[in-house]
Amino acid sequence: MVEQPASCVLLADRHHGLTEGVRGLLETAFSTVVMVADEDSLFDGAARMQPDVAVVDLSIFRANGLRWLQELKRRCPTVAVVVLSVHDENSVRRAALKAGADAFVLKRDIGTELLSAVDRAGAARPPRGDGDEIKERKGESCRSSS
């Protein structure tokens, strides 16, 4: 489980059946889990919510390689990113980590490795500012703008 419970996670995957299972797992460690199914929704949701962690499947992106990761980090500098993939080639893992992912999990290992990857990713993320207050209600930003 997550050592310092994060409040909010954004889950981006276009495979609804798998996403529901991953959501259930993440809900054991997060007070809010929001699911999105495409690239535009990921960026919009991340900008609006400012989540603690984004768990993102590589397959939702249409093009541009891993540039999406740099864009996500630009829009949400403190977000920890865990990349999910069905591709078990070391080159895919290395490329994702080099592009800025905080952790990488193969989809076949989600049940055993996702929460520990979230732990590692959360430990790697920059601290939030003093004005960042956590909201507990679903559907709102994870941060207040005080």
C-alpha angles and dihedrals in degrees: 000000000000110000096211102030111235116214106217137032130181113210116200118189132126095211102091098192094054092041092059091055093047090047091056091051093048092048088067089066106026132058091213129033117179120188126210128177107202145041097257092049090050093056094041093047094046093050092048099040103032090209125203091230136015117203105197133183112218091221095072093074120092099199146328097086109239097340087110088070093057090047092050091050090048092053094041108025095179098047117116111221125211112188120210122201143164089213111098097185113125089227091064092049093047093048093051093049092045090051090056109276112147093209140003127212129183111230091234089059099047094110094055104029112028099085093046089048089052088052091053093044093049091050089053097050122100116254119263122243122265091255094062107108120180119239117211101198119096119241095034132095113284088228131049120223099233 
